[in-house]
Amino acid sequence: LVAQWDVRLPPGVPRNAKGEPDLNGPVPKTADGKPDLSGVWQGMGGGGQGAAAEPQSGPPVAAFRDVAQNIKEGPPLNPEGAAILKERRDNNSKDNPEAHCLPMGIVQFHTQGAPRKFIQTPGVLVILYEASSGLRQIFTDGRSLPGNDPQPWWYGYSVGKWDGDTLVVETTGLRDGGWLDINGTPLSDRAKITERFHRVSYGRMEIDIMVEDAKFYTRPWTVRVNQRIM
């Protein structure tokens, strides 16, 4: 099946001296000079074409099963949040939304190994996740987060703005009872998630994710997801 697949590269792929794709080449830009995040991406460590080795600096790297596995003391849960995580683990994560063919939360989508396609336009960034057929819209047209008590949503409501070469995305309006990973690290409807999308090179992107949720955590905390182009 692989032999039957016609390899097609998008236009503008940087190449090395051998004529091969140079995944460490420069970041493509949009017409207004912003980094272009468009492309099909996958978490580093999965299949597909790899870029440079995963960097060791920055926030702890998240994992699909345990989003906080590289945080030495674990996530800063308060007693209520710790009790929920323990209950979910004791039940072998049987109520994880993905296990019931329900949408995964946006943090689980980031750490899930299946590919995802970014489509960047001047007013909205659309992410098509192969996993669970997820679809997400991040509005970059200058609007604010809704403040009119909107209907809670699996992926919340997301708006983004550029901070230099980094797209900063804020999300609120999430459903209560969220899962950040397979283990069941909790997220409530009071949460705010801030993502920082930074395309480091042609083939690599870093996404730093900060979780703020006073219902279950004693302080905000941040993890990183590394992505590579496919």
C-alpha positions as CSV (number, residue, x, y, z in Angstrom):
1,L,0.0,0.0,0.0
2,V,2.8,2.4,0.8
3,A,4.4,1.6,-2.6
4,Q,1.1,2.6,-4.3
5,W,0.9,6.0,-2.6
6,D,2.0,8.9,-4.9
7,V,4.3,11.1,-2.8
8,R,3.3,14.7,-3.3
9,L,5.1,17.5,-1.6
10,P,3.5,20.9,-1.1
11,P,5.1,23.8,-3.0
12,G,7.9,25.7,-1.4
13,V,9.4,22.9,0.7
14,P,13.0,23.8,1.4
15,R,15.6,21.3,0.1
16,N,19.1,20.4,1.1
17,A,22.1,20.0,-1.1
18,K,20.9,16.5,-2.1
19,G,17.5,17.8,-3.2
20,E,15.8,16.2,-0.2
21,P,13.2,18.1,2.0
22,D,15.1,20.1,4.6
23,L,12.9,19.9,7.7
24,N,15.3,22.2,9.5
25,G,14.8,24.9,6.9
26,P,13.2,28.3,7.4
27,V,9.6,28.8,8.6
28,P,7.2,29.7,5.8
29,K,5.4,33.0,6.0
30,T,2.0,34.2,5.1
31,A,1.4,37.3,2.9
32,D,1.3,39.5,6.0
33,G,4.7,38.1,7.2
34,K,3.3,35.9,10.0
35,P,4.6,32.3,10.4
36,D,2.4,29.9,8.4
37,L,1.3,27.0,10.6
38,S,-0.4,25.2,7.7
39,G,0.4,21.6,7.1
40,V,-0.1,18.1,8.3
41,W,1.5,17.6,11.8
42,Q,2.0,14.8,14.2
43,G,3.4,14.4,17.7
44,M,7.1,13.8,17.7
45,G,7.8,10.2,18.7
46,G,5.1,8.8,16.3
47,G,5.4,7.7,12.7
48,G,6.1,9.8,9.7
49,Q,9.0,12.0,8.6
50,G,11.1,13.4,11.5
51,A,12.8,16.7,11.9
52,A,15.6,17.5,14.4
53,A,15.8,15.7,17.7
54,E,13.2,16.6,20.3
55,P,14.6,19.6,22.4
56,Q,15.2,19.2,26.1
57,S,14.6,22.8,27.1
58,G,11.3,24.5,27.9
59,P,8.3,23.2,29.9
60,P,7.9,19.5,30.8
61,V,6.7,17.5,27.7
62,A,3.2,16.2,28.0
63,A,2.1,12.6,27.2
64,F,-1.2,11.2,26.1
65,R,-1.7,8.8,29.0
66,D,-0.4,11.2,31.6
67,V,-0.2,14.8,30.6
68,A,1.9,15.6,33.7
69,Q,4.2,12.6,33.6
70,N,7.3,14.8,33.3
71,I,6.3,17.2,36.1
72,K,8.4,16.1,39.0
73,E,5.7,16.7,41.7
74,G,2.8,16.0,39.4
75,P,0.1,18.5,38.5
76,P,-0.7,21.0,41.3
77,L,-4.0,19.4,42.2
78,N,-6.0,20.5,45.2
79,P,-7.8,17.8,47.3
80,E,-10.9,17.9,45.2
81,G,-9.0,17.5,41.9
82,A,-6.8,14.8,43.4
83,A,-9.8,12.8,44.5
84,I,-11.3,12.9,41.0
85,L,-8.1,11.8,39.4
86,K,-7.8,8.9,41.9
87,E,-11.4,7.8,41.3
88,R,-10.9,7.8,37.5
89,R,-7.7,5.8,37.8
90,D,-9.3,3.3,40.2
91,N,-12.0,2.8,37.6
92,N,-9.4,2.1,34.9
93,S,-10.4,5.3,33.0
94,K,-13.5,3.6,31.8
95,D,-15.4,6.9,31.5
96,N,-12.8,8.7,29.4
97,P,-14.8,10.4,26.6
98,E,-12.7,8.9,23.8
99,A,-13.5,5.4,25.1
100,H,-17.2,6.2,24.4
101,C,-16.6,7.8,21.0
102,L,-17.1,11.3,22.4
103,P,-14.9,14.2,21.5
104,M,-11.6,14.4,23.3
105,G,-10.6,17.6,25.0
106,I,-8.2,19.9,23.2
107,V,-5.2,18.9,25.4
108,Q,-5.8,15.2,24.6
109,F,-6.0,16.1,20.9
110,H,-2.6,17.7,21.1
111,T,-1.0,14.7,22.7
112,Q,-2.8,12.1,20.6
113,G,-0.5,10.4,18.1
114,A,-2.8,10.6,15.0
115,P,-2.1,13.3,12.4
116,R,-3.8,16.7,12.4
117,K,-4.1,19.3,9.6
118,F,-3.7,23.0,10.2
119,I,-5.4,25.3,7.7
120,Q,-4.4,28.9,8.4
121,T,-6.4,31.9,6.9
122,P,-6.2,35.6,7.9
123,G,-9.3,35.3,10.1
124,V,-9.3,31.7,11.5
125,L,-7.0,28.8,12.1
126,V,-8.8,25.5,11.5
127,I,-7.4,22.2,12.9
128,L,-8.7,18.9,11.4
129,Y,-7.8,16.0,13.7
130,E,-7.8,12.5,12.3
131,A,-8.5,11.2,15.8
132,S,-12.2,11.1,16.5
133,S,-12.7,13.3,13.4
134,G,-12.1,16.4,15.6
135,L,-12.7,19.8,14.2
136,R,-11.5,23.0,15.9
137,Q,-11.7,26.7,15.0
138,I,-9.4,29.3,16.5
139,F,-10.6,32.8,15.5
140,T,-7.8,35.3,14.7
141,D,-10.0,38.1,13.4
142,G,-9.7,40.3,16.5
143,R,-12.8,39.2,18.3
144,S,-12.9,38.6,22.1
145,L,-13.8,35.5,24.0
146,P,-17.6,35.4,24.4
147,G,-18.7,37.0,27.7
148,N,-22.4,36.3,27.4
149,D,-22.4,32.9,29.3
150,P,-22.2,30.8,26.1
151,Q,-23.2,27.2,25.8
152,P,-20.3,25.0,27.1
153,W,-18.5,23.2,24.3
154,W,-16.2,20.2,24.1
155,Y,-13.4,22.3,22.7
156,G,-14.5,25.6,24.3
157,Y,-14.3,28.9,22.4
158,S,-10.9,29.9,21.1
159,V,-9.4,33.2,20.0
160,G,-5.8,33.9,19.0
161,K,-3.5,36.8,18.5
162,W,0.2,37.0,17.4
163,D,2.9,37.8,19.9
164,G,5.9,38.2,17.6
165,D,6.2,34.8,15.8
166,T,4.1,33.0,18.4
167,L,0.3,32.5,18.1
168,V,-1.2,32.9,21.5
169,V,-4.6,31.2,21.9
170,E,-7.0,31.5,24.8
171,T,-9.9,29.1,25.3
172,T,-12.8,29.3,27.7
173,G,-16.4,28.0,27.7
174,L,-15.4,24.4,28.2
175,R,-17.7,21.7,29.4
176,D,-17.5,20.5,33.0
177,G,-16.0,17.1,33.8
178,G,-13.2,17.3,31.2
179,W,-10.3,14.9,30.9
180,L,-6.8,16.2,30.1
181,D,-5.4,12.6,29.5
182,I,-6.3,9.0,29.6
183,N,-5.6,8.8,33.4
184,G,-8.3,11.4,34.0
185,T,-6.4,14.5,35.1
186,P,-9.5,16.8,35.6
187,L,-10.6,20.0,34.0
188,S,-13.7,22.0,35.0
189,D,-16.0,24.5,33.2
190,R,-14.1,27.3,35.1
191,A,-10.9,26.5,33.3
192,K,-9.0,28.7,30.9
193,I,-6.4,27.1,28.5
194,T,-3.7,29.3,26.9
195,E,-1.7,27.8,24.1
196,R,1.4,29.2,22.5
197,F,2.0,27.9,19.0
198,H,5.6,28.5,17.8
199,R,6.9,27.0,14.5
200,V,10.6,26.6,15.2
201,S,11.6,25.5,11.7
202,Y,10.0,24.2,8.6
203,G,9.6,20.7,10.1
204,R,9.1,21.4,13.9
205,M,6.5,23.2,16.0
206,E,6.3,23.7,19.8
207,I,3.0,24.2,21.6
208,D,3.1,25.3,25.2
209,I,-0.2,24.7,27.0
210,M,-1.0,26.5,30.3
211,V,-3.9,25.2,32.3
212,E,-5.7,27.6,34.7
213,D,-8.5,26.0,36.8
214,A,-9.0,27.3,40.3
215,K,-11.6,24.6,40.9
216,F,-9.1,21.7,40.7
217,Y,-5.6,23.2,40.9
218,T,-3.7,25.4,43.3
219,R,-1.9,27.4,40.6
220,P,-1.6,27.5,36.8
221,W,0.8,25.0,35.2
222,T,2.3,24.5,31.8
223,V,3.4,21.6,29.6
224,R,4.8,21.4,26.1
225,V,3.8,19.3,23.0
226,N,6.3,18.9,20.2
227,Q,5.0,18.5,16.7
228,R,6.7,17.6,13.4
229,I,5.6,18.0,9.9
230,M,4.5,14.9,7.9
